[in-house]
Amino acid sequence: MPSRPRPPAYEDPQDTTAPAIWGRIACIWAVAFAALHFYWALGGSRGLSVSAGPLAQTRPGWFVAVGLWGVGLLCLVAGVLGWLLARPRPRGLFGRALRVLGWCACAVLLARGIAVEALLLADTAGQAVNVSPEQRMWTLVLWNPWFLIGGLVFGLAARKFGRAKGPSGGAA
């Protein structure tokens, strides 16, 4: 009995090549940021003063609700998006919507990273903003590069997802 030829690896639902890898990395990136924000929302403080400045000391209710819990939940949604981008691309509108959402996540993260980096490097706010030299330095060398990396990873995941073929073997 002749055996059926096996489809190429990029059509395999268990594929671990580039389309799946970038989606998984995007998922891990987003879940790590969600965990950090939930840690801060639950009262943790390590790193928060460098990230949030004076808000870390006073922790107003709106900051905890929106800036910590809200951003943490948004990061979890991005984690689900990353996981979906690691899966074989579904046909139709849902597949196209996932790809567009991946590109939107890329754009938002890159815009946030570039805008904050530019503002801090140009010092357009001058002394009117309460940003310490330590906070400025850590934002430039630690926080913003992670946003830029996240944006690039979501962009690669969306790009590879758009080019992958679904489990039925049809073109994406």
DSSP file with accessible surface (Angstrom, degrees, kcal/mol):
  #  RESIDUE AA STRUCTURE BP1 BP2  ACC     N-H-->O    O-->H-N    N-H-->O    O-->H-N    TCO  KAPPA ALPHA  PHI   PSI    X-CA   Y-CA   Z-CA
    1    1 A M              0   0  228      0, 0.0     2,-0.1     0, 0.0     0, 0.0   0.000 360.0 360.0 360.0 121.2    0.0    0.0    0.0
    2    2 A P        -     0   0  127      0, 0.0     2,-0.2     0, 0.0     0, 0.0  -0.399 360.0-123.7 -69.4 141.6    1.6    3.3   -1.1
    3    3 A S        -     0   0  111     -2,-0.1     3,-0.0     1,-0.1     0, 0.0  -0.583  24.6-109.5 -84.7 147.9    2.0    5.9    1.6
    4    4 A R        -     0   0  224     -2,-0.2    -1,-0.1     1,-0.1     2,-0.1  -0.560  39.2-106.7 -72.7 135.7    0.6    9.3    1.3
    5    5 A P        -     0   0  115      0, 0.0    -1,-0.1     0, 0.0     0, 0.0  -0.398  34.2-119.0 -64.7 140.7    3.2   12.0    0.7
    6    6 A R        -     0   0  190      1,-0.1     3,-0.1    -2,-0.1    -3,-0.0  -0.622  28.1-116.2 -80.0 135.9    3.7   14.2    3.7
    7    7 A P        -     0   0   64      0, 0.0    -1,-0.1     0, 0.0     5,-0.1  -0.267  43.9 -81.9 -67.3 159.1    2.9   17.9    3.2
    8    8 A P    >   -     0   0   62      0, 0.0     3,-1.9     0, 0.0     4,-0.5  -0.169  44.6-105.6 -58.1 158.2    5.8   20.4    3.6
    9    9 A A  G >  S+     0   0   57      1,-0.3     3,-1.4     2,-0.2     8,-0.2   0.817 116.0  63.7 -59.1 -34.0    6.6   21.5    7.2
   10   10 A Y  G 3  S+     0   0  100      1,-0.3   155,-0.5     5,-0.1    -1,-0.3   0.670 102.2  51.4 -70.7 -10.3    5.0   25.0    6.8
   11   11 A E  G <  S+     0   0   35     -3,-1.9    -1,-0.3   153,-0.1    -2,-0.2   0.539  85.3 105.3 -96.1  -8.5    1.6   23.3    6.4
   12   12 A D    X   -     0   0   43     -3,-1.4     3,-2.1    -4,-0.5    -3,-0.0  -0.581  69.0-142.1 -74.7 125.5    2.0   21.1    9.5
   13   13 A P  T 3  S+     0   0   58      0, 0.0    -1,-0.2     0, 0.0    -4,-0.0   0.777 103.7  53.3 -59.3 -22.6   -0.1   22.4   12.4
   14   14 A Q  T 3  S+     0   0  133     73,-0.1    -2,-0.1    -5,-0.0    -4,-0.1   0.189  82.2 146.4 -96.0  17.9    2.7   21.5   14.8
   15   15 A D    <   -     0   0   21     -3,-2.1    -5,-0.1     1,-0.1    -6,-0.0  -0.236  32.0-171.9 -58.5 137.8    5.2   23.5   12.8
   16   16 A T        +     0   0   91      4,-0.1    -1,-0.1     3,-0.0    -6,-0.1   0.073  47.5 114.8-117.5  21.3    8.0   25.2   14.8
   17   17 A T  S >> S-     0   0   58     -8,-0.2     4,-2.3     3,-0.1     3,-1.0  -0.160  88.8 -64.6 -80.7-172.4    9.5   27.2   11.9
   18   18 A A  H 3> S+     0   0   37      1,-0.3     4,-2.1     2,-0.2     5,-0.3   0.784 128.9  57.2 -48.1 -44.7    9.5   31.0   11.7
   19   19 A P  H 3> S+     0   0   27      0, 0.0     4,-1.0     0, 0.0    -1,-0.3   0.943 117.4  35.1 -56.8 -41.4    5.7   31.6   11.4
   20   20 A A  H <> S+     0   0    4     -3,-1.0     4,-2.3     2,-0.2    -2,-0.2   0.895 114.2  56.8 -78.5 -39.3    5.2   29.8   14.7
   21   21 A I  H  X S+     0   0   65     -4,-2.3     4,-2.6     1,-0.2     5,-0.2   0.929 106.4  47.9 -60.8 -48.0    8.3   30.9   16.5
   22   22 A W  H  X S+     0   0   76     -4,-2.1     4,-2.3     1,-0.2   135,-0.3   0.887 111.9  50.6 -65.2 -36.5    7.7   34.7   16.1
   23   23 A G  H  X S+     0   0    0     -4,-1.0     4,-2.3    -5,-0.3    63,-0.3   0.910 111.0  49.0 -64.5 -40.6    4.1   34.3   17.4
   24   24 A R  H  X S+     0   0   90     -4,-2.3     4,-2.6     2,-0.2    -2,-0.2   0.905 110.8  49.6 -65.9 -40.8    5.3   32.3   20.4
   25   25 A I  H  X S+     0   0   67     -4,-2.6     4,-2.7     2,-0.2    -2,-0.2   0.915 110.5  50.9 -64.5 -40.4    8.0   34.9   21.2
   26   26 A A  H  X S+     0   0    0     -4,-2.3     4,-2.4   127,-0.2    -2,-0.2   0.917 110.4  49.9 -61.5 -41.6    5.3   37.7   20.9
   27   27 A C  H  X S+     0   0   28     -4,-2.3     4,-2.6    55,-0.2     5,-0.2   0.942 111.9  46.9 -61.8 -47.2    3.1   35.7   23.3
   28   28 A I  H  X S+     0   0  117     -4,-2.6     4,-2.4     1,-0.2    -2,-0.2   0.916 111.3  52.1 -62.7 -43.0    5.9   35.3   25.8
   29   29 A W  H  X S+     0   0   23     -4,-2.7     4,-2.0     1,-0.2    -1,-0.2   0.944 112.9  44.4 -57.5 -49.4    6.8   39.0   25.6
   30   30 A A  H  X S+     0   0    0     -4,-2.4     4,-2.3     1,-0.2    -2,-0.2   0.905 113.1  49.6 -66.6 -41.1    3.3   40.1   26.3
   31   31 A V  H  X S+     0   0   67     -4,-2.6     4,-2.8     2,-0.2    -1,-0.2   0.891 108.9  53.5 -67.4 -35.5    2.7   37.6   29.1
   32   32 A A  H  X S+     0   0   56     -4,-2.4     4,-2.1    -5,-0.2    -1,-0.2   0.931 110.8  46.1 -63.9 -42.6    5.9   38.7   30.8
   33   33 A F  H  X S+     0   0   18     -4,-2.0     4,-2.2     2,-0.2    -2,-0.2   0.879 111.6  52.3 -67.2 -36.5    4.8   42.3   30.7
   34   34 A A  H  X S+     0   0    1     -4,-2.3     4,-2.6     2,-0.2     5,-0.2   0.943 108.8  50.0 -62.3 -46.2    1.4   41.3   32.0
   35   35 A A  H  X S+     0   0   58     -4,-2.8     4,-2.5     1,-0.2    -2,-0.2   0.908 109.9  51.0 -60.5 -40.9    3.0   39.4   34.9
   36   36 A L  H  X S+     0   0   50     -4,-2.1     4,-2.2     1,-0.2    -1,-0.2   0.933 111.5  46.9 -62.9 -44.3    5.1   42.5   35.8
   37   37 A H  H  X S+     0   0   23     -4,-2.2     4,-2.5     1,-0.2    -2,-0.2   0.885 112.3  49.8 -67.6 -36.0    2.1   44.8   35.8
   38   38 A F  H  X S+     0   0   39     -4,-2.6     4,-2.1     2,-0.2     6,-0.2   0.896 108.1  54.1 -68.8 -37.3    0.1   42.4   37.9
   39   39 A Y  H  <>S+     0   0  106     -4,-2.5     5,-2.5    -5,-0.2    -2,-0.2   0.943 112.5  43.7 -58.3 -46.8    3.0   42.1   40.3
   40   40 A W  H ><5S+     0   0    4     -4,-2.2     3,-1.6     1,-0.2    -2,-0.2   0.901 111.2  53.9 -66.0 -40.6    3.0   45.9   40.6
   41   41 A A  H 3<5S+     0   0   13     -4,-2.5    -1,-0.2     1,-0.3    -2,-0.2   0.846 105.1  55.0 -63.5 -32.3   -0.8   46.1   40.9
   42   42 A L  T 3<5S-     0   0  133     -4,-2.1    -1,-0.3    -5,-0.1    -2,-0.2   0.380 134.8 -85.0 -83.9   4.4   -0.7   43.6   43.8
   43   43 A G  T < 5S+     0   0   48     -3,-1.6    -3,-0.2     1,-0.3    -2,-0.1   0.360  80.1 142.7 113.7  -6.7    1.7   45.8   45.7
   44   44 A G      < -     0   0   13     -5,-2.5    -1,-0.3    -6,-0.2     0, 0.0  -0.327  23.6-177.2 -64.0 150.4    5.1   44.9   44.4
   45   45 A S    >>  +     0   0   81      3,-0.1     3,-1.8     2,-0.0     4,-0.8   0.591  34.9 122.7-127.6 -14.6    7.5   47.8   44.0
   46   46 A R  T 34 S-     0   0  203      1,-0.3    -6,-0.0     2,-0.1    -2,-0.0  -0.319  94.5  -1.9 -59.2 121.2   10.7   46.6   42.5
   47   47 A G  T 3> S+     0   0   28     -2,-0.1     4,-1.6     1,-0.1    -1,-0.3   0.217 105.3 103.3  86.7 -15.5   11.3   48.6   39.3
   48   48 A L  H <> S+     0   0    2     -3,-1.8     4,-3.8     1,-0.2     5,-0.5   0.904  75.3  55.0 -69.9 -38.5    8.1   50.6   39.6
   49   49 A S  H  X S+     0   0   56     -4,-0.8     4,-1.4     1,-0.2    -1,-0.2   0.870 109.8  47.8 -64.7 -32.8    9.7   53.8   40.8
   50   50 A V  H  4 S+     0   0   23      2,-0.2    -1,-0.2     1,-0.1    -2,-0.2   0.870 119.6  39.8 -72.6 -34.3   12.0   53.8   37.8
   51   51 A S  H  < S+     0   0   44     -4,-1.6    -2,-0.2     1,-0.1    -3,-0.2   0.907 131.1  22.4 -81.1 -43.1    9.1   53.1   35.4
   52   52 A A  H >< S-     0   0   17     -4,-3.8     3,-1.5     1,-0.2    -3,-0.2   0.457  84.5-160.8-110.0  -3.9    6.4   55.3   37.0
   53   53 A G  T >X S+     0   0   10     -4,-1.4     3,-1.7    -5,-0.5     4,-0.5  -0.294  73.3   1.9  61.8-132.7    8.3   57.9   39.0
   54   54 A P  H >> S+     0   0   62      0, 0.0     4,-1.7     0, 0.0     3,-0.9   0.767 123.9  69.2 -63.2 -25.3    6.3   59.8   41.6
   55   55 A L  H <> S+     0   0   55     -3,-1.5     4,-2.7     1,-0.2    -2,-0.2   0.812  90.7  63.3 -62.5 -26.9    3.1   57.7   40.8
   56   56 A A  H <4 S+     0   0   11     -3,-1.7    -1,-0.2     1,-0.2    -7,-0.1   0.834 105.0  45.5 -66.7 -31.2    4.9   54.7   42.3
   57   57 A Q  H << S+     0   0  153     -3,-0.9    -2,-0.2    -4,-0.5    -1,-0.2   0.919 123.5  30.8 -77.8 -45.8    5.1   56.4   45.7
   58   58 A T  H  < S-     0   0  104     -4,-1.7    -2,-0.2     2,-0.0    -3,-0.2   0.785  82.3-162.5 -86.5 -29.0    1.5   57.6   45.9
   59   59 A R     <  -     0   0   62     -4,-2.7    -3,-0.1    -5,-0.3    -4,-0.1   0.914  13.9-154.6  45.0  61.7   -0.2   54.9   43.9
   60   60 A P     >  -     0   0   32      0, 0.0     4,-2.1     0, 0.0     3,-0.4  -0.266  23.5-111.4 -61.7 154.0   -3.4   56.8   43.1
   61   61 A G  H  > S+     0   0   58      1,-0.2     4,-2.8     2,-0.2     5,-0.2   0.865 116.5  53.4 -56.4 -41.5   -6.5   54.6   42.5
   62   62 A W  H  >>S+     0   0  159      1,-0.2     4,-2.8     2,-0.2     5,-0.8   0.884 108.5  51.3 -63.6 -35.0   -6.7   55.5   38.8
   63   63 A F  I  >>S+     0   0   19     -3,-0.4     5,-1.1     3,-0.2     4,-0.8   0.926 112.7  44.2 -68.2 -44.0   -3.1   54.6   38.3
   64   64 A V  I  X>S+     0   0   31     -4,-2.1     5,-2.8     3,-0.2     4,-0.6   0.940 119.2  43.3 -65.6 -44.0   -3.5   51.1   39.9
   65   65 A A  I  <>S+     0   0   56     -4,-2.8     5,-1.6    -5,-0.2    -2,-0.2   0.948 132.1  18.0 -68.3 -49.3   -6.7   50.5   38.0
   66   66 A V  I  <>S+     0   0   99     -4,-2.8     5,-1.1    -5,-0.2    -3,-0.2   0.916 129.3  43.2 -91.3 -48.7   -5.8   51.7   34.6
   67   67 A G  I  <<S+     0   0   19     -5,-0.8    -3,-0.2    -4,-0.8    -2,-0.1   0.751 130.6  18.7 -74.7 -26.5   -2.0   51.9   34.6
   68   68 A L  I  X<S+     0   0    2     -5,-1.1     4,-2.2    -4,-0.6    -3,-0.2   0.801 134.0  30.6-109.4 -62.2   -1.3   48.5   36.3
   69   69 A W  I  ><S+     0   0   98     -5,-2.8     4,-2.6     2,-0.2     5,-0.2   0.939 124.3  47.7 -63.5 -46.1   -4.4   46.3   36.1
   70   70 A G  I  ><S+     0   0   31     -5,-1.6     4,-2.5    -6,-0.3    -3,-0.2   0.931 114.7  43.9 -62.8 -46.7   -5.6   47.7   32.8
   71   71 A V  H  ><S+     0   0   51     -5,-1.1     4,-2.6     2,-0.2    -1,-0.2   0.901 112.5  54.4 -67.1 -37.0   -2.2   47.5   31.1
   72   72 A G  H  X S+     0   0    0     -4,-2.2     4,-1.9     2,-0.2    -2,-0.2   0.933 110.4  45.5 -60.9 -44.0   -1.7   44.0   32.5
   73   73 A L  H  X S+     0   0  101     -4,-2.6     4,-2.2     2,-0.2    -2,-0.2   0.903 111.5  52.5 -66.3 -39.7   -5.0   42.8   31.0
   74   74 A L  H  X S+     0   0  122     -4,-2.5     4,-2.3     1,-0.2    -2,-0.2   0.902 107.9  52.1 -62.2 -38.3   -4.2   44.5   27.7
   75   75 A C  H  X S+     0   0   15     -4,-2.6     4,-2.1     2,-0.2    -1,-0.2   0.877 106.7  53.2 -65.3 -36.8   -0.9   42.6   27.7
   76   76 A L  H  X S+     0   0   69     -4,-1.9     4,-2.1     2,-0.2    -2,-0.2   0.905 107.5  50.9 -63.9 -40.3   -2.8   39.3   28.3
   77   77 A V  H  X S+     0   0   96     -4,-2.2     4,-2.3     1,-0.2    -2,-0.2   0.925 109.9  50.1 -60.7 -42.3   -4.9   40.1   25.3
   78   78 A A  H  X S+     0   0   23     -4,-2.3     4,-2.8     1,-0.2    -2,-0.2   0.871 106.7  56.0 -63.7 -34.3   -1.7   40.7   23.3
   79   79 A G  H  X S+     0   0    3     -4,-2.1     4,-2.4     2,-0.2    -1,-0.2   0.912 107.0  48.4 -63.3 -41.2   -0.4   37.4   24.6
   80   80 A V  H  X S+     0   0   82     -4,-2.1     4,-2.8     2,-0.2    -2,-0.2   0.918 110.6  51.9 -63.5 -42.0   -3.5   35.6   23.2
   81   81 A L  H  X S+     0   0   20     -4,-2.3     4,-2.4     2,-0.2    -2,-0.2   0.936 109.3  49.5 -59.5 -46.2   -2.9   37.5   19.9
   82   82 A G  H  X S+     0   0    0     -4,-2.8     4,-0.9     2,-0.2   -55,-0.2   0.919 110.8  50.2 -58.9 -42.4    0.7   36.2   19.9
   83   83 A W  H >< S+     0   0  134     -4,-2.4     3,-0.7     1,-0.2     4,-0.4   0.921 110.9  49.0 -62.8 -42.7   -0.5   32.7   20.5
   84   84 A L  H >< S+     0   0   41     -4,-2.8     3,-1.0     1,-0.2    -1,-0.2   0.859 106.7  55.9 -66.1 -34.2   -3.0   32.9   17.7
   85   85 A L  H 3< S+     0   0    1     -4,-2.4   -62,-0.3     1,-0.2    -1,-0.2   0.703 102.8  57.4 -69.7 -18.4   -0.3   34.3   15.4
   86   86 A A  T << S+     0   0   11     -4,-0.9    -1,-0.2    -3,-0.7    -2,-0.2   0.577  95.9  82.1 -84.9 -11.2    1.7   31.1   16.2
   87   87 A R  S <  S-     0   0  102     -3,-1.0   -73,-0.1    -4,-0.4   -64,-0.0  -0.451 100.9 -78.8 -86.9 165.0   -1.1   28.9   15.0
   88   88 A P        -     0   0   29      0, 0.0    78,-0.2     0, 0.0    -1,-0.1  -0.383  59.8-100.6 -60.5 141.8   -1.8   28.0   11.4
   89   89 A R        -     0   0   22     76,-0.2     2,-0.1    72,-0.2     6,-0.1  -0.499  34.0-136.1 -71.5 124.4   -3.6   30.8    9.6
   90   90 A P        -     0   0   40      0, 0.0    -1,-0.1     0, 0.0     2,-0.1  -0.418  25.8-107.7 -73.6 154.1   -7.3   30.4    9.3
   91   91 A R  S  > S+     0   0  158      4,-0.1     4,-0.5    -2,-0.1     3,-0.4  -0.349  73.4  10.6 -76.1 159.5   -8.9   31.2    6.0
   92   92 A G  H  > S-     0   0   36      1,-0.2     4,-1.9     2,-0.2     5,-0.2  -0.248 114.7 -17.6  83.1-156.6  -11.1   34.2    5.5
   93   93 A L  H  > S+     0   0  130      1,-0.2     4,-2.9     2,-0.2     5,-0.2   0.848 128.6  56.5 -62.7 -39.4  -11.9   37.3    7.6
   94   94 A F  H  > S+     0   0  121     -3,-0.4     4,-2.3     1,-0.2    -1,-0.2   0.932 108.5  47.5 -63.0 -42.5  -10.7   35.9   10.9
   95   95 A G  H  X S+     0   0    0     -4,-0.5     4,-1.9     1,-0.2    -1,-0.2   0.918 113.9  47.0 -63.7 -42.2   -7.2   35.2    9.5
   96   96 A R  H  X S+     0   0  137     -4,-1.9     4,-2.4     1,-0.2    -2,-0.2   0.900 110.9  52.6 -66.6 -39.2   -7.0   38.7    7.9
   97   97 A A  H  X S+     0   0   42     -4,-2.9     4,-2.7     2,-0.2    -2,-0.2   0.905 107.9  51.0 -63.6 -40.7   -8.2   40.3   11.2
   98   98 A L  H  X S+     0   0    9     -4,-2.3     4,-2.3     2,-0.2    -1,-0.2   0.922 110.1  49.5 -62.5 -42.4   -5.5   38.5   13.2
   99   99 A R  H  X S+     0   0   80     -4,-1.9     4,-2.2     2,-0.2    -2,-0.2   0.929 111.5  48.5 -63.2 -44.1   -2.9   39.7   10.8
  100  100 A V  H  X S+     0   0   88     -4,-2.4     4,-2.5     1,-0.2    -2,-0.2   0.923 110.8  51.1 -62.6 -42.4   -4.1   43.3   11.0
  101  101 A L  H  X S+     0   0   93     -4,-2.7     4,-2.6     2,-0.2    -1,-0.2   0.883 107.9  53.2 -63.0 -37.2   -4.2   43.1   14.8
  102  102 A G  H  X S+     0   0    0     -4,-2.3     4,-2.2     2,-0.2    -1,-0.2   0.928 110.5  46.3 -61.7 -43.8   -0.6   41.8   14.8
  103  103 A W  H  X S+     0   0  103     -4,-2.2     4,-2.6     2,-0.2    -2,-0.2   0.870 111.0  53.3 -66.9 -35.1    0.4   44.8   12.7
  104  104 A C  H  X S+     0   0   65     -4,-2.5     4,-2.7     2,-0.2     5,-0.2   0.921 108.4  49.2 -64.9 -43.7   -1.5   47.2   15.0
  105  105 A A  H  X S+     0   0   20     -4,-2.6     4,-2.4     2,-0.2     5,-0.3   0.924 111.5  50.8 -60.4 -42.4    0.3   45.8   18.1
  106  106 A C  H  X S+     0   0   13     -4,-2.2     4,-2.5     1,-0.2     5,-0.2   0.948 112.1  46.3 -57.1 -50.4    3.6   46.3   16.2
  107  107 A A  H  X S+     0   0   58     -4,-2.6     4,-2.8     1,-0.2     5,-0.2   0.910 112.9  48.5 -63.7 -44.0    2.7   49.9   15.3
  108  108 A V  H  X S+     0   0  100     -4,-2.7     4,-2.6     2,-0.2     5,-0.2   0.935 114.3  45.3 -63.9 -46.3    1.5   50.8   18.9
  109  109 A L  H  X S+     0   0   22     -4,-2.4     4,-2.5    -5,-0.2     5,-0.2   0.922 116.0  45.7 -66.2 -42.3    4.6   49.3   20.6
  110  110 A L  H  X S+     0   0   41     -4,-2.5     4,-2.9    -5,-0.3     5,-0.3   0.928 113.6  49.4 -66.5 -42.0    7.0   50.9   18.1
  111  111 A A  H  X S+     0   0   59     -4,-2.8     4,-2.7    -5,-0.2     5,-0.3   0.919 112.5  48.1 -63.2 -42.0    5.3   54.3   18.3
  112  112 A R  H  X S+     0   0   91     -4,-2.6     4,-2.2    -5,-0.2     5,-0.3   0.948 114.8  45.2 -63.1 -48.1    5.3   54.2   22.1
  113  113 A G  H  X S+     0   0    0     -4,-2.5     4,-2.0    -5,-0.2    -2,-0.2   0.933 117.2  43.3 -63.2 -44.8    9.0   53.2   22.2
  114  114 A I  H  X S+     0   0  104     -4,-2.9     4,-2.8    -5,-0.2     5,-0.2   0.923 114.1  50.3 -69.0 -43.0   10.1   55.7   19.6
  115  115 A A  H  X S+     0   0   50     -4,-2.7     4,-2.6    -5,-0.3     5,-0.2   0.943 114.3  42.6 -64.0 -47.0    8.0   58.6   21.0
  116  116 A V  H  X S+     0   0   39     -4,-2.2     4,-2.5    -5,-0.3     5,-0.3   0.917 114.6  51.7 -67.0 -40.0    9.1   58.3   24.6
  117  117 A E  H  X S+     0   0   42     -4,-2.0     4,-2.6    -5,-0.3     5,-0.2   0.948 112.1  46.4 -60.3 -46.2   12.7   57.7   23.5
  118  118 A A  H  X S+     0   0   53     -4,-2.8     4,-2.6     1,-0.2     5,-0.2   0.917 112.4  50.1 -64.2 -43.0   12.6   60.9   21.3
  119  119 A L  H  X>S+     0   0   98     -4,-2.6     4,-1.1    -5,-0.2     5,-1.0   0.910 114.5  43.6 -63.2 -42.2   11.0   63.0   24.1
  120  120 A L  H  <5S+     0   0   26     -4,-2.5    -2,-0.2     2,-0.2    -1,-0.2   0.885 115.9  46.8 -72.5 -38.3   13.5   61.9   26.7
  121  121 A L  H  <5S+     0   0  119     -4,-2.6    -2,-0.2    -5,-0.3    -1,-0.2   0.891 117.4  42.5 -69.8 -37.7   16.5   62.3   24.4
  122  122 A A  H  <5S-     0   0   66     -4,-2.6    -1,-0.2    -5,-0.2    -2,-0.2   0.671  94.5-145.7 -81.1 -17.6   15.4   65.7   23.2
  123  123 A D  T ><5 +     0   0   68     -4,-1.1     3,-0.9    -5,-0.2    -3,-0.2   0.906  37.3 161.3  51.5  45.6   14.4   66.8   26.7
  124  124 A T  T 3 < +     0   0   97     -5,-1.0    -1,-0.1     1,-0.2    -4,-0.1   0.780  67.2  58.0 -67.4 -25.2   11.6   68.8   25.1
  125  125 A A  T >  S-     0   0   49     -6,-0.4     3,-1.2     1,-0.2    -1,-0.2   0.688  89.0-167.7 -79.3 -18.1    9.7   69.0   28.4
  126  126 A G  G X   -     0   0   25     -3,-0.9     3,-0.6     1,-0.2    -1,-0.2  -0.311  57.0 -33.1  66.2-146.7   12.7   70.7   30.1
  127  127 A Q  G 3  S+     0   0  174      1,-0.2    -1,-0.2     3,-0.1    -2,-0.1   0.482 119.1  87.4 -88.2  -3.8   12.6   70.9   33.9
  128  128 A A  G <  S+     0   0   97     -3,-1.2     2,-0.4     2,-0.1    -1,-0.2   0.760  77.9  74.0 -68.7 -22.1    8.8   71.2   34.1
  129  129 A V  S <  S-     0   0   71     -3,-0.6     2,-1.9    -4,-0.2    -4,-0.0  -0.776  85.5-129.1 -95.8 137.6    8.4   67.4   34.2
  130  130 A N        +     0   0  120     -2,-0.4     2,-0.5     2,-0.0    -3,-0.1  -0.516  56.5 139.2 -85.4  71.6    9.3   65.5   37.3
  131  131 A V        -     0   0   34     -2,-1.9    -2,-0.1   -78,-0.1   -78,-0.0  -0.969  43.6-142.4-118.2 116.1   11.6   62.9   35.7
  132  132 A S     >  -     0   0   47     -2,-0.5     4,-2.8     1,-0.1     5,-0.2  -0.344  23.1-114.1 -73.7 157.9   14.8   62.2   37.6
  133  133 A P  H  > S+     0   0  111      0, 0.0     4,-2.5     0, 0.0     5,-0.2   0.890 119.5  51.8 -58.0 -37.5   18.1   61.5   35.9
  134  134 A E  H  > S+     0   0  119      2,-0.2     4,-2.6     1,-0.2     5,-0.2   0.931 110.6  47.0 -64.9 -44.0   17.9   57.9   37.1
  135  135 A Q  H  > S+     0   0   23      1,-0.2     4,-2.2     2,-0.2     5,-0.2   0.914 112.5  50.1 -63.8 -42.0   14.4   57.4   35.8
  136  136 A R  H  X S+     0   0   53     -4,-2.8     4,-2.3     2,-0.2    -2,-0.2   0.940 112.0  47.7 -60.8 -46.9   15.4   59.0   32.4
  137  137 A M  H  X S+     0   0   90     -4,-2.5     4,-2.5    -5,-0.2     5,-0.3   0.946 113.5  46.0 -62.9 -46.8   18.4   56.7   32.1
  138  138 A W  H  X>S+     0   0   95     -4,-2.6     4,-2.3     1,-0.2     5,-1.6   0.863 112.2  51.8 -67.9 -33.1   16.6   53.5   33.0
  139  139 A T  I  <>S+     0   0   13     -4,-2.2     5,-2.4    -5,-0.2    -1,-0.2   0.926 112.8  45.4 -66.5 -42.5   13.7   54.4   30.6
  140  140 A L  I  <5S+     0   0   28     -4,-2.3    -2,-0.2    -5,-0.2    -1,-0.2   0.896 125.8  28.8 -67.4 -40.3   16.2   55.0   27.8
  141  141 A V  I  <5S+     0   0   89     -4,-2.5    -2,-0.2    -5,-0.2    -1,-0.2   0.665 134.1  20.5-100.1 -15.8   18.3   51.9   28.3
  142  142 A L  I  X5S+     0   0   57     -4,-2.3     4,-1.1    -5,-0.3    -3,-0.2   0.769 122.3  34.9-116.9 -60.7   15.8   49.4   29.8
  143  143 A W  I  ><S+     0   0   28     -5,-1.6     4,-1.5     1,-0.2     3,-0.4   0.954 115.8  47.7 -70.6 -52.2   12.1   50.1   29.3
  144  144 A N  H  ><S+     0   0    0     -5,-2.4     4,-2.4     1,-0.2     5,-0.2   0.903 106.6  56.1 -61.6 -41.8   12.0   51.6   25.8
  145  145 A P  H  > S+     0   0   42      0, 0.0     4,-2.8     0, 0.0    -1,-0.2   0.899 105.5  54.2 -57.9 -32.9   14.2   49.0   24.2
  146  146 A W  H  X S+     0   0  119     -4,-1.1     4,-2.5    -3,-0.4    -2,-0.2   0.881 107.9  49.1 -67.9 -36.0   11.8   46.3   25.4
  147  147 A F  H  X S+     0   0   33     -4,-1.5     4,-2.4     2,-0.2    -1,-0.2   0.906 112.0  48.8 -66.8 -40.4    8.9   48.1   23.8
  148  148 A L  H  X S+     0   0   48     -4,-2.4     4,-2.4     2,-0.2    -2,-0.2   0.924 111.9  48.4 -64.5 -42.4   10.8   48.4   20.6
  149  149 A I  H  X S+     0   0   76     -4,-2.8     4,-2.7    -5,-0.2     5,-0.2   0.933 111.1  51.0 -62.7 -44.7   11.7   44.7   20.7
  150  150 A G  H  X S+     0   0    0     -4,-2.5     4,-2.6     1,-0.2     5,-0.2   0.919 110.1  49.7 -59.3 -42.6    8.0   43.8   21.4
  151  151 A G  H  X S+     0   0    0     -4,-2.4     4,-2.2     1,-0.2    -1,-0.2   0.931 111.9  47.6 -63.0 -43.7    7.0   45.9   18.4
  152  152 A L  H  X S+     0   0  102     -4,-2.4     4,-2.6     2,-0.2    -2,-0.2   0.910 111.8  50.4 -63.4 -41.2    9.5   44.2   16.1
  153  153 A V  H  X S+     0   0   11     -4,-2.7     4,-2.6     2,-0.2  -127,-0.2   0.929 111.3  47.1 -65.6 -44.0    8.5   40.7   17.3
  154  154 A F  H  X S+     0   0    0     -4,-2.6     4,-2.6     2,-0.2    -1,-0.2   0.895 112.1  52.2 -65.1 -36.0    4.8   41.4   16.8
  155  155 A G  H  X S+     0   0    6     -4,-2.2     4,-2.5    -5,-0.2    -2,-0.2   0.930 111.1  45.9 -63.8 -44.8    5.6   42.8   13.3
  156  156 A L  H  X S+     0   0   58     -4,-2.6     4,-2.8     2,-0.2     5,-0.3   0.904 112.5  51.3 -64.4 -39.6    7.6   39.7   12.4
  157  157 A A  H  X S+     0   0    0     -4,-2.6     4,-2.5  -135,-0.3    -2,-0.2   0.929 112.4  45.8 -63.3 -43.6    4.8   37.4   13.7
  158  158 A A  H  X S+     0   0    0     -4,-2.6     4,-2.2     2,-0.2    -2,-0.2   0.909 114.0  49.1 -66.4 -40.7    2.2   39.3   11.7
  159  159 A R  H  X S+     0   0   91     -4,-2.5     4,-0.9     2,-0.2    -2,-0.2   0.939 115.7  41.7 -64.3 -47.4    4.4   39.2    8.6
  160  160 A K  H  X S+     0   0   58     -4,-2.8     4,-1.0     1,-0.2     3,-0.4   0.878 112.7  55.2 -69.4 -35.6    5.2   35.5    8.9
  161  161 A F  H >< S+     0   0    1     -4,-2.5     3,-0.6    -5,-0.3    -1,-0.2   0.904 105.3  53.1 -63.3 -39.9    1.5   34.7    9.8
  162  162 A G  H 3< S+     0   0   10     -4,-2.2    -1,-0.2     1,-0.2    -2,-0.2   0.755 113.3  43.2 -67.4 -23.5    0.4   36.4    6.6
  163  163 A R  H 3< S+     0   0  158     -4,-0.9    -1,-0.2    -3,-0.4    -2,-0.2   0.529  94.0  99.4 -99.2 -10.8    2.7   34.3    4.5
  164  164 A A  S << S-     0   0   11     -4,-1.0     2,-0.4    -3,-0.6     8,-0.2  -0.389  70.0-125.8 -76.0 158.2    2.0   31.0    6.2
  165  165 A K        -     0   0   67   -155,-0.5   -76,-0.2     6,-0.1     6,-0.2  -0.797  24.9-117.0-103.0 146.7   -0.3   28.4    4.8
  166  166 A G    >   -     0   0    4      4,-1.0     3,-1.8    -2,-0.4    -1,-0.1  -0.126  36.1 -91.1 -75.1 176.6   -3.2   27.0    6.8
  167  167 A P  T 3  S+     0   0   82      0, 0.0    -1,-0.1     0, 0.0  -156,-0.1   0.747 122.7  62.1 -65.5 -19.3   -3.6   23.4    7.8
  168  168 A S  T 3  S-     0   0   82      2,-0.1     3,-0.1     1,-0.1  -157,-0.1   0.571 113.0-115.5 -83.5  -7.8   -5.7   22.6    4.7
  169  169 A G  S <  S+     0   0   24     -3,-1.8     2,-0.1     1,-0.3     3,-0.1   0.417  70.8 134.0  92.1  -2.4   -2.7   23.5    2.4
  170  170 A G        -     0   0   17      1,-0.1    -4,-1.0  -159,-0.1    -1,-0.3  -0.394  64.9 -92.4 -78.9 158.6   -4.4   26.5    0.8
  171  171 A A              0   0   72     -6,-0.2    -1,-0.1     1,-0.1    -6,-0.1  -0.364 360.0 360.0 -68.5 148.2   -2.6   29.8    0.4
  172  172 A A              0   0   63     -9,-0.2    -1,-0.1    -8,-0.2   -81,-0.1  -0.343 360.0 360.0 -73.1 360.0   -3.1   32.3    3.1
